[in-house]
Amino acid sequence: MSFAQELINMMDLELAAQSQKEEVERRAEGAWRHQDKMDKRFLEKVMRRLRTKRRKRLLNPIYKTPLLL
């Protein structure tokens, strides 16, 4: 194999490695974005639950609590 052919072969390998690296980075970015979206949805659900609990508590005050005067 000539030197020029080896050089071309090495360049092809570098190109393949670079494209593979870009693919991995793109997938990782997508996974991060998906995880952020799922975290946001979870936190919104928790906030909504807390809001409804607070509203119910305000609508139904417990009269049996002792008044400390």
C-alpha distance (Angstrom), angle and dihedral (degrees) to the residues before:
residue distance angle dihedral
M1 . . .
S2 3.77 . .
F3 3.79 124.6 .
A4 3.81 92.2 -111.6
Q5 3.80 91.4 52.8
E6 3.81 91.5 49.3
L7 3.80 89.2 49.7
I8 3.83 91.2 51.4
N9 3.81 89.9 47.3
M10 3.82 91.3 51.8
M11 3.82 90.9 48.5
D12 3.80 89.8 51.5
L13 3.81 90.2 51.1
E14 3.82 90.8 49.4
L15 3.80 90.8 49.8
A16 3.79 91.1 49.7
A17 3.81 91.4 48.4
Q18 3.82 91.1 48.3
S19 3.81 93.2 50.4
Q20 3.81 90.6 46.6
K21 3.81 90.0 50.7
E22 3.82 90.7 49.9
E23 3.80 90.4 49.7
V24 3.83 91.5 51.9
E25 3.82 91.0 47.9
R26 3.81 91.4 49.0
R27 3.81 91.7 50.7
A28 3.81 91.8 46.9
E29 3.81 90.2 51.0
G30 3.81 90.1 51.2
A31 3.80 91.3 49.0
W32 3.82 91.3 50.5
R33 3.79 91.2 49.1
H34 3.81 90.8 49.3
Q35 3.82 91.7 49.2
D36 3.81 91.2 49.6
K37 3.79 89.9 51.4
M38 3.81 92.0 49.5
D39 3.83 91.6 47.8
K40 3.80 90.4 50.0
R41 3.81 91.8 49.9
F42 3.81 90.9 48.9
L43 3.81 92.7 50.4
E44 3.81 91.2 47.4
K45 3.81 89.4 52.2
V46 3.82 91.7 50.1
M47 3.81 91.5 47.7
R48 3.80 91.3 49.8
R49 3.81 90.7 50.0
L50 3.81 91.9 50.0
R51 3.80 91.1 47.4
T52 3.82 92.3 53.3
K53 3.81 91.3 46.4
R54 3.81 90.6 51.5
R55 3.80 91.5 47.7
K56 3.82 92.2 49.7
R57 3.79 90.7 48.1
L58 3.80 91.3 51.5
L59 3.81 92.1 48.0
N60 3.82 93.7 49.7
P61 3.80 108.3 40.6
I62 3.78 113.0 -172.4
Y63 3.78 108.3 -117.6
K64 3.78 94.7 -169.3
T65 3.78 94.6 73.9
P66 3.79 110.0 112.7
L67 3.78 113.6 -112.1
L68 3.76 109.8 -129.7
L69 3.78 105.9 -149.0
